[in-house]
Amino acid sequence: MSKQCFLLFWCILLYSSLLTAEKTKSLYFGYITTLSGPLVLSGAIPVVDLALELINERDDVLQNYTLNYTDILDSKCDRTTSLDNFFQLINNDTTYVSLIGCGCSPATIPVAEISHYWNIPHLAYAAGADILNDRSRFKNFFRTILSFRYSGASLGQLMREFGWRQMAVITQDEILFRQVTESATNIFEDQGWKLNDFVVLSGGNPLSYFEKSNVKNFRIIHINAYPNFAYKILCERYDWSHVFVDYSNVV
């Protein structure tokens, strides 16, 4: 009888150890974001960590597995750097079940275009470019942020709501922002409103807008750019507050 009890206890112990071993088996996803450059998204890291904690605490999600990520790579909101990051992940010894990345739209687009060749689901939370809606081109790409497709329509709704007739738009020369301005231009033309578009190269000086001769003619200004551009313009507007009285900024 004692031998039978010992055998039963040994079987239970072995089974429990196997369950524990299975529970600690890890699945990894790649994590590429923008930690430097025109759009800094390091503030989202604690949110990702919290989501992982909530997922790993549940028994009905990924049973017998724990979800983790390896090193966080910095795309710098740059196309080439982002691709280098992606191939760095692909060529190491870790098998990735998915990818979160790659920060801003310019860094995300080239990776989203090829990630399906490795059958890797690609999830983004900060890439809003309308072009990423093309399922034939970005086959394994998904995102938790709305497309910027509707930003132009939102500007049109503001114009109707407040009875405005004209607006100036300072546009950073990136595909994400150019598409917003193009959409807004079509809406303004249809409604007979006036849109004054000023395009600034990403490496240029957005404050050159204030050198325009008609700058005082537009009381409503939409800043269609990344935060590092927008901050400069808003600070300049504050310095000119004695000149720009009753002017509004739409960011």
N, C-alpha and C positions, 0 to 999 in steps of 0.2 A: 504493500500500500504506500509506504514511504517513497519507494522508487517511482511509483506512478505519479505521486504528488510532485516529486522533484522534476520528473519529465514534463508534467503539465506546466509547472512554474517556469521551467527553462524555455518552453515553447512560447509562453506568454511574453517573457522577457525578450526573446528573439524577435517576435512579431512587433512588439512595441519599439524596439530599436530600429527595425526596418521602416516603420511609420515615421519615426523621428527623422531618419535619414532622408526619406522621401520629402518630408515637409521642408527640409532645408535646401532642397535642390533649387538652384537659382536660374532664372531667365534674365537676359540682359537686353536692354535697348540702347541704341546710340543716342547721344545727346549733344547736338550742335546748336549753339545760339550766339547772339551778338553780345559779347562782354565789353567790347570797345567799338568805336566808330560813331556814325551819326545817330544810331539808335541803340541804346544800351538796355538790355533786357535781363540783367542779373537779378532784378527784383522778382522775377518769376520763378527763380530756383526754389525758394521756400514753398511755393505753391505746388510745384512738382513733387517735392519731398513729402509734403502733407498728403497729396493724392496717393503716393506710393505707400505711405503708412496706413492709410485707410483701406487700400486694396489688400495689402498683405495681412491686415488684421482679420479680414473676412474669411470664413470657411467655405463660402459658396462661390468664391471667385478664385480661379487658378489653384484649385486644390492640389496640395502636395508640392507647390512651387512658391518661390518668393521672387518678386519682380524687382530688379535693380538696374541702375545704369553705371557705366564705367566713368572715365574722365569726361568732364564737360569741356568741349572744344569751342574755341572762339572763331566764328566765321568773319568777324570784323565788318559784317554787312558788305562783304566783298565776294564777288562771283568766284574768282580763282581760289581764294583762301577756303571758301566753303567746299569746293570740289576736292581740294587737297585734304581737308578734314574728313570728307566722306570716304575717300580711298584709304586714308589712314585707318579708319574703322574697319573697312572691308578686308584689308590685308593683314590684320592682326589675328591672333589665335582665338579670339572670342567669337562665338556665334551670336549674332544679334537677331532677335525676333521682330524688331521694329526700330523705327528711327523717329526721334523728335527733333525737328529742325526746319530751317537752319537760321532762325531769327527773322531778319527783314526779308522783304520780297526779292530784291536782287540776289541775295545769297541763297534763297530757297529755290528759286525757279530752276537753275541748272541741275541741282541735285534731284528735285522732284521729277525732272524729265528723264532721269536714268535709273532711279532707285528700283523701278519695277523689274529691271533686268536681273536683279538679285532676289526678286520676290519678297521685297521688304516693304511692309506697310509704312507709309511716311505720314506723320502727323505734325501739323504746325499750329501755333497759337498766335502768331504775330504777322504772318504774311497775308496781306489783304489784297494783293494785285488781282484784278479781274481776270487776267489771262490764265490764272491757275484754275479757273472753272472748266477749262477744256479737258474733258475726261479722256478724249482720244490721245492726248499728248501727255497728260499727267495721270497715268492709269492707276497708280497705287497711292495717290495723294489725297489726304483728308485734312480738314482744318476746323478749329473751334471758333474762328473769328469770321465775321461776315465779310463778304467781298466788298471792296471799295466801289463796286459798280454803282451802288446807290448813293454815293456821296454827292454826285452832281445833282441828282434828283432832290436830295435833302437841301441843297443850297437853293434850288428852285422853290421848294416849299417855304423856306424862310423868307424869300422875296415876296411871295404871295401873302404870307401871314402878316408881315409888317408893312406891306405896301411899298417896298423899296423899288426903285427903278434902275439903279446901277450899282455895280460892285467892282472893286479891284481884286485881282487874285495874284498873289506872289507864288509862283510855282517852281519848286526845285526840279531840275531836269533829271528825273528818274521816271521809269515806266509807270510806277504806281501812281505818281502825282500827275503825270501827263494825261493818263486816262481819265482821271477825275476832271481835269480842266477841259478835255475834249467833250466829255459828257455834259458838263455845265454850259459850254459854249453853244452846243446844239439846243439846249433848253432855253437859253437866253435869247437866241436868235428867233426861235419859234414864238416867244412871248413878247418880242420887241424890246427887251431890256438891253442895257449896255453893260458889257463885260470888258474890263481893261485888264489884259493878261500880261504879266511881267515874269519872264522865265529867267531863272538864275542857274548857272551851271553848278554842279555839286561842289566843285572846287573854287567857286567864285564867291563874291561878296554880296550877300543879300541886301546889305545896307545901301547898295547903289540904287535901289528903288527910290530912295528919298531924294535922289538927285534929279528925278524926272520933273519936267516943268509943270505937269498937270497933277502932281501928287496930291494937292489940296482939294482937287475936284471930287475925290472919291472918299466919302466918309465911312463906308463899309469896306473893310479889307479882310479877305479870306487868306490865311497863311497856309498854303498847301505844301508842306515840307516836313522834314524830320525835325525832332525837337532841337537839335543843335542849331539849325537855321532859325527856327521859330523863336528861340530864346533871344537871339541877337535882334530880331525885328521888334519883338515886344519891348525889349530894353530901350531900343532906339525910340520907339513910339512914346515911351514913358519920358525920356529926356526931352522930347519935342511936345510934351503935354501942354505947354503954354501956347503952342501953335495949333496943334490938333485938338481943338476943343470939340466935345460932343462927337467924337469919332469912335467907331466900334471895330473890334477885331473878332473874326470868326476863325477858330483854330480847329 
